[in-house]
Amino acid sequence: MVSPIQPEPFRIRMVEPVRVPNEEEREEALKKAHYNMFGLASKDIYIDLLTDSGTGAMSKYQWAALMCGDEAYAGADSFFALKEAVKDVLGFDYVIPTHQGRAAENVIFGTLVKKGDIVPFNMPFDTTRAHIFNNGATPVDCVIDEAFDPESDHPFKGNVDINKLEKVIIEHRDSIPLIMVTVTNNSGGGQPVSLKNLQEVSAVAKKYNIPFFIDAARMAENAYFIKMREKEYASWSLADILKAMMDTADGISVSCKKDPLVNIGGMICCRTEEMYHTLLPRVILFEGFATYGGLAGRDLEALAVGLREMTDEQYMAHRIAQVRYLGELLEEGGVPFVKPTGGHAIFIDAAAFFPHIPQEYFPADVLSIEVYREGAIRGIGLGALAFGTKDEKTGELKLPKLELYRLAINRRTYTNSHLEYVAKKIIDVYKRRDQVRYGLKVKYAPPVEGIHHFLAHLEPFNL
Ligand SMILES: *Cc1c(COP(=O)(O)O)cnc(C)c1O
């Protein structure tokens, strides 16, 4: 059953024209891109659902705030506007701006983690995983088992399995510099973490005296799911739930290109002066001075407004309904995807979509190619190519449990009818799935673990 459409809670007064390239142009574009979606040019794409990162539309209030940017190198008014918004919306006393989320990761992991360390997670996002590896440490997934079952409709599939977490902590007692939980769990299908679970993780962290950080890129979406699915909080405002989530953590790492509604930006927030000063040297080395961290003053202003806008309940209700609507349309067409639909994206189960393509030939990336062919739509494979790891001894590819293809919904950017077009095209691919009989070989991969899918050159071969 498809729910009634939830109309957009905004008007569009500036438009960005887009065109649909013809079949020949698409084929040419695929070749030029080495069959990697990251290699496609935006002009060759009609609907771009590669990522919801930095691709949203700013409000008129954010555009107006841009004009108020104070570009002082140190102590700019714009920094204090951000600091005030962080305190009001999230409750943290300290904020360090960074140029985006992975820069916050570089500062946090580069400072707190040393070689041989273990970092327990529900599941880390790909750049987070890469940063941990790059510092010689290892992330350990402690997410609940339901996260790996695309058919399970557990309401909080991003939750940490507290038993798994304690076991890891007891086993590696002295080599755990921090615990981190990603909300929502991007790598596991944009699935939320319950407030109860965050409180439990926080209690475990306190018990063992380990700092607890949240990767809070999608904190407002997560808060909305808590409101919808965790009974005790049904009558709470989104803003209060978000604050309660933040209260569980010692600090957060944020890609502000997600929920905070800006096109570029990131930040670290923390509670104590000690943590703030521990992190600052690496900010100066890699980002810039403590009060701008790689961003212009105007960016900080837009971010301060975006932080306040992300807890708007009508906006968030529409956003989540849009994702659900796309899911319902795909469900009608029989397309297998991760249930229940997450906050920012639909994750199609590419292993079930193409059961005849072995995982080591990257079915999720084959699907991304086919969907582009069909409708000039760009999504991205998040499976063996993105998350496969090489066994250090044997050199063999260790395959991840999930083989997903993601369609990320940009914030306030596409209308419901755009999504109807997307659903139709994907269902069309699904109808001809048996005729798709090829796999992909990696012709080039960068020599850095964890970032293969961004830069790989691929080549189709017939199965
Ligand atoms: C996007 C993202 C990051 C990395 O942030 P960037 O702004 O892309 O550098 C980290 N964690 C999560 C959960 C993300 O979604």
The ligand as a MOL file (V3000), in Angstrom:
LIG
                    3D

  0  0  0     0  0            999 V3000
M  V30 BEGIN CTAB
M  V30 COUNTS 15 15 0 0 0
M  V30 BEGIN ATOM
M  V30 1 C 29.1910 11.6410 5.3140 0
M  V30 2 C 29.5240 10.9930 6.5560 0
M  V30 3 C 30.7860 11.1350 7.1250 0
M  V30 4 C 31.9260 11.8860 6.4500 0
M  V30 5 O 31.6110 13.2230 6.2660 0
M  V30 6 P 32.0960 14.0950 5.0090 0
M  V30 7 O 31.4480 15.4060 5.2490 0
M  V30 8 O 31.6160 13.4140 3.7840 0
M  V30 9 O 33.5630 14.1810 5.0500 0
M  V30 10 C 31.0110 10.5140 8.3270 0
M  V30 11 N 30.0690 9.7760 8.9180 0
M  V30 12 C 28.8400 9.6140 8.3970 0
M  V30 13 C 27.8300 8.8030 9.1020 0
M  V30 14 C 28.5430 10.2000 7.1930 0
M  V30 15 O 27.3460 10.0080 6.6570 0
M  V30 END ATOM
M  V30 BEGIN BOND
M  V30 1 1 1 2
M  V30 2 1 2 3
M  V30 3 2 2 14
M  V30 4 1 3 4
M  V30 5 2 3 10
M  V30 6 1 4 5
M  V30 7 1 5 6
M  V30 8 2 6 7
M  V30 9 1 6 8
M  V30 10 1 6 9
M  V30 11 1 10 11
M  V30 12 2 11 12
M  V30 13 1 12 13
M  V30 14 1 12 14
M  V30 15 1 14 15
M  V30 END BOND
M  V30 END CTAB
M  END
